[in-house]
């Protein structure tokens, strides 16, 4: 699999996950007071919520590699600061202004609110993802070597233990029984570290097919259990959810491994992170401005809202990335270069 095509396949995953994030939150306009609407929401939540696991798998794939030497480790953290933390800070500031509007108060109030939100207040909303991922990225260089040296059997053991642990957590949670046993790679950490090697399955047609079947069965089973009242952890910790997400991830990589790269898809993928950070600022006012849809019309509303929010958010993401994020990144580069030059002169 040529490197460029491999990267393109991962871009396809990013774009699909980006659309899923918008689509799953747009389900808020669906009328769940009737059976079909409730089933529609459960079925699409089971599919669209895989976006979370897809993003963690991608992050694990591109960050869990050994760093050769001190300089490589320094470059890793500088890149994470530039390409991950900096865009977050920019959009967190924008979101803070959004939340305060139209009564911003004093300048001190704005920056105090920004600090509180950044330190943790935003962790209770859709931004929980970046707070969790931040910790995984900090640890990635120190555990990457272990994953790179895993044998095939070791990889199967890791996956089996993780799925088994998720099964116990989900099972007992739905039974209302506390399960106190810990697992270092529990929750979405499991998906992040699976990202180090699970894409290897895509190299084998038969294995991809088998995993695809398992993923489809897991998806149907998850929807069935949710409609039967077993919905605790159904869209995050459940092994059925993880298997669905991993199967989707591997299948996409397999299908697009030999596809002709699309510049449009790759361009959209570059803005996927900003789309995630911005989309609720578009969805909330739009959804609240609409009349309450009932019955079948609410499903049509979901489709329309999803398309509208995706299009508007993408346009805003491109603008924000161009006008705010990229200039901040260029300034970051200048500062890092100046500090590096000063350090070299002092060393000389």
C-alpha positions in Angstrom: 0.0 0.0 0.0 1.8 3.2 -1.2 2.3 5.8 1.5 0.1 8.5 -0.2 -2.8 6.1 -0.7 -2.5 5.0 2.9 -2.7 8.6 4.0 -5.7 9.2 1.7 -7.6 6.3 3.2 -7.1 7.8 6.7 -8.3 11.1 5.3 -11.5 9.4 4.3 -11.9 8.1 7.8 -11.4 11.7 9.1 -14.1 13.1 6.8 -16.6 10.4 7.6 -16.0 10.8 11.4 -16.3 14.6 10.9 -19.7 14.1 9.3 -20.8 11.6 11.9 -20.1 14.1 14.7 -22.4 16.7 13.2 -25.0 14.1 12.3 -25.2 12.5 15.8 -25.7 15.9 17.6 -28.3 16.9 15.0 -30.4 14.0 16.2 -31.7 16.5 18.8 -34.4 17.6 16.4 -35.9 14.1 16.0 -39.2 13.4 17.7 -38.6 10.4 20.0 -42.2 10.3 21.3 -43.2 7.8 18.7 -41.6 4.3 18.3 -40.1 4.8 14.8 -38.5 8.0 15.9 -37.0 6.5 19.0 -35.6 3.5 17.0 -34.3 5.9 14.3 -32.3 7.8 17.0 -31.0 4.6 18.7 -29.9 3.1 15.3 -28.1 6.2 14.2 -26.6 6.9 17.5 -25.0 3.4 17.4 -23.5 4.3 14.0 -22.7 8.0 14.3 -21.2 7.8 17.8 -18.5 5.6 16.3 -16.9 9.0 15.3 -15.4 9.2 18.8 -13.7 5.9 18.5 -12.6 6.6 14.9 -10.9 9.8 16.0 -9.1 8.0 18.9 -8.0 5.2 16.5 -6.6 7.8 14.1 -4.8 9.6 16.9 -3.3 6.4 18.2 -2.2 5.5 14.7 -0.3 8.7 14.1 1.1 9.3 17.6 2.1 5.9 18.9 5.5 5.5 17.3 8.9 5.3 18.9 10.8 8.6 19.1 14.5 8.2 18.2 16.6 10.5 20.4 15.9 13.6 22.3 15.5 15.9 19.3 12.7 13.6 18.0 11.0 13.7 21.3 11.2 17.5 21.4 9.8 17.8 17.9 6.9 15.5 18.9 5.8 17.8 21.7 6.3 21.0 19.7 4.1 19.6 16.9 1.4 18.6 19.4 1.6 22.1 20.9 1.4 23.7 17.4 -1.1 21.4 15.7 -3.3 20.3 18.6 -3.1 22.5 21.6 -2.9 25.9 19.8 -6.0 25.4 17.6 -7.9 24.3 20.8 -6.9 27.4 22.6 -8.0 29.6 19.7 -11.4 27.9 19.4 -11.9 27.8 23.1 -11.4 31.6 23.1 -14.0 31.9 20.3 -16.4 29.6 22.2 -15.9 31.7 25.3 -16.9 34.8 23.4 -19.8 32.9 21.9 -21.1 31.9 25.3 -20.7 35.3 26.8 -22.4 37.2 24.0 -23.9 39.7 24.1 -22.9 40.6 27.6 -19.1 40.2 27.6 -18.5 42.3 30.7 -14.9 43.6 31.3 -11.8 42.4 29.5 -10.8 40.7 32.8 -14.1 38.9 32.8 -13.5 37.6 29.3 -10.1 36.2 30.1 -11.2 34.8 33.4 -14.0 33.0 31.7 -11.6 31.7 29.1 -9.2 30.5 31.7 -12.0 28.7 33.7 -13.3 27.1 30.5 -9.9 26.0 29.3 -8.9 24.5 32.7 -12.0 22.3 32.9 -15.4 23.9 32.5 -15.5 22.9 28.8 -14.8 19.3 29.8 -18.5 18.8 30.6 -19.6 19.4 27.0 -18.6 18.1 23.6 -15.1 19.2 24.1 -14.5 16.3 26.5 -12.7 14.6 23.6 -9.8 17.0 23.6 -9.3 16.9 27.3 -9.1 13.1 27.2 -6.9 12.9 24.1 -4.5 15.5 25.6 -3.5 13.0 28.3 -3.1 10.2 25.8 -0.8 12.3 23.6 1.4 13.2 26.6 1.9 9.6 27.4 2.2 8.3 23.8 6.0 8.5 23.3 6.6 6.6 26.5 4.4 3.6 25.7 4.8 3.5 21.9 7.8 1.3 22.0 5.9 -1.5 23.9 3.2 -1.5 21.3 5.6 -1.5 18.3 7.2 -4.6 19.7 4.1 -6.6 20.3 3.9 -9.9 18.6 0.7 -11.0 16.8 -0.3 -13.0 19.9 0.4 -10.0 22.1 -1.8 -7.8 19.9 -4.6 -10.4 20.2 -4.1 -10.5 23.9 -4.3 -6.8 24.3 -7.5 -6.6 22.2 -9.1 -9.5 24.0 -8.3 -8.2 27.5 -9.6 -4.8 26.5 -12.9 -6.1 25.0 -13.3 -8.5 28.0 -12.9 -5.6 30.5 -15.3 -3.5 28.5 -17.8 -6.4 28.6 -17.7 -6.6 32.4 -18.0 -2.8 32.8 -21.0 -2.6 30.4 -22.7 -5.7 31.8 -22.5 -4.7 35.4 -23.3 -1.1 34.7 -26.6 -2.1 33.1 -27.4 -4.4 36.0 -26.9 -1.6 38.4 -23.9 -3.3 40.0 -20.7 -1.4 40.8 -17.6 -2.8 39.1 -14.5 -1.4 40.7 -11.7 -3.3 39.0 -9.4 -1.0 37.0 -7.8 -1.2 33.6 -5.1 1.3 32.5 -6.4 1.1 29.0 -10.1 1.4 29.8 -12.6 3.7 28.1 -11.4 5.5 25.0 -7.8 4.9 25.9 -8.4 1.3 24.6 -9.4 2.7 21.2 -6.4 5.1 21.2 -3.9 2.3 21.8 -5.6 -0.1 19.5 -4.9 2.5 16.8 -1.2 1.5 17.0 -1.8 -1.7 15.2 -5.4 -2.5 14.3 -5.1 -1.1 10.8 -2.9 -4.0 10.0 -6.0 -6.1 9.6 -6.8 -4.0 6.5 -3.9 -5.6 4.7 -5.8 -8.9 4.6 -9.0 -9.2 2.6 -10.3 -12.3 4.5 -9.6 -10.8 7.9 -11.3 -7.5 6.9 -14.4 -9.4 5.7 -14.6 -11.4 8.9 -14.2 -8.3 11.0 -16.8 -6.5 8.9 -19.3 -9.3 9.7 -18.5 -9.1 13.4 -18.9 -5.3 13.3 -22.3 -5.6 11.6 -23.5 -8.2 14.0 -22.2 -6.1 16.9 -24.0 -3.0 15.6 -27.3 -4.8 15.3 -26.9 -6.4 18.7 -26.1 -3.0 20.3 -29.2 -1.4 18.8 -31.3 -4.3 19.9 -30.0 -4.0 23.5 -30.4 -0.3 23.6 -34.1 -0.5 22.5 -34.6 -3.2 25.2 -33.3 -0.8 27.9 -29.7 -1.8 28.0 -28.3 1.6 27.1 -25.7 2.3 29.7 -22.3 2.7 28.1 -23.8 1.6 24.8 -22.0 4.2 22.8 -18.6 4.5 24.5 -17.5 1.5 26.7 -19.5 -1.3 25.2 -17.4 -4.0 23.4 -20.2 -4.1 20.8 -19.6 -0.4 20.2 -15.8 -0.8 19.9 -16.1 -3.7 17.5 -18.5 -1.7 15.4 -16.1 1.2 15.2 -13.0 -0.9 14.6 -14.8 -2.8 11.9 -15.9 0.4 10.2 -12.4 1.8 10.5 -10.7 -1.2 9.0 -13.3 -1.6 6.3 -12.8 2.1 5.2 -9.1 1.6 5.0 -9.4 -1.6 3.0 -11.9 -0.1 0.5 -9.9 3.1 -0.1 -6.4 1.6 0.0 -6.3 1.5 -3.8 -8.7 4.4 -4.5 -7.5 7.4 -6.5 -6.9 10.2 -4.0 -9.4 13.0 -4.0 -8.1 16.5 -3.4 -11.6 17.5 -2.1 -11.6 14.7 0.5 -8.0 15.6 1.6 -8.9 19.3 1.8 -12.0 18.5 4.0 -9.9 16.3 6.2 -7.5 19.2 7.0 -10.4 21.1 8.6 -12.0 18.1 10.4 -10.6 19.2 13.8 -12.0 22.7 13.5 -15.3 21.4 12.3 -15.6 19.3 15.5 -14.7 22.4 17.6 -17.1 24.7 15.9 -20.2 22.7 14.9 -22.2 23.1 18.2 -22.0 26.9 17.9 -23.9 26.5 14.6 -26.2 23.6 15.6 -27.6 25.1 18.8 -28.9 28.4 17.5 -30.2 26.7 14.2 -32.0 23.9 16.0 -33.5 26.2 18.6 -34.8 28.6 15.9 -36.7 25.8 14.1 -40.3 24.8 15.1 -40.7 21.5 16.9 -41.1 18.8 14.3 -43.3 15.8 15.0 -43.4 12.3 13.5 -41.9 11.6 10.1 -41.2 15.3 9.5 -38.6 15.3 12.3 -36.6 12.7 10.5 -36.6 14.9 7.4 -35.6 17.8 9.7 -32.7 15.8 10.9 -31.4 15.2 7.4 -31.8 18.9 6.6 -30.2 20.2 9.8 -27.3 17.8 9.4 -26.5 19.0 5.9 -27.0 22.7 6.8 -24.9 22.5 9.9 -22.2 20.6 8.2 -22.0 23.0 5.3 -22.1 26.2 7.4 -19.6 24.7 10.0 -17.2 23.7 7.2 -17.2 27.2 5.8 -16.6 28.7 9.2 -13.9 26.2 9.9 -12.0 27.2 6.8 -12.3 30.8 7.7 -11.2 30.3 11.3 -8.3 28.1 10.2 -7.2 30.7 7.6 -7.8 33.9 9.6 -7.0 32.8 13.2 -5.3 29.4 13.5 -2.7 29.6 10.8 -1.5 33.0 11.8 -1.1 31.8 15.4 0.8 28.8 14.2 3.1 31.0 12.1 3.7 33.2 15.1 4.4 30.0 17.1 7.0 28.9 14.5 8.7 32.3 14.7 8.9 32.2 18.5 10.2 28.6 18.6 12.8 29.5 15.9 13.9 32.6 17.9 14.2 30.6 21.1 16.1 27.8 19.3 18.5 30.3 17.8 19.1 32.0 21.1 19.8 28.6 22.7 22.3 27.7 20.0 24.1 31.0 20.4 24.4 30.5 24.1 25.6 26.9 23.6 28.3 28.1 21.2 
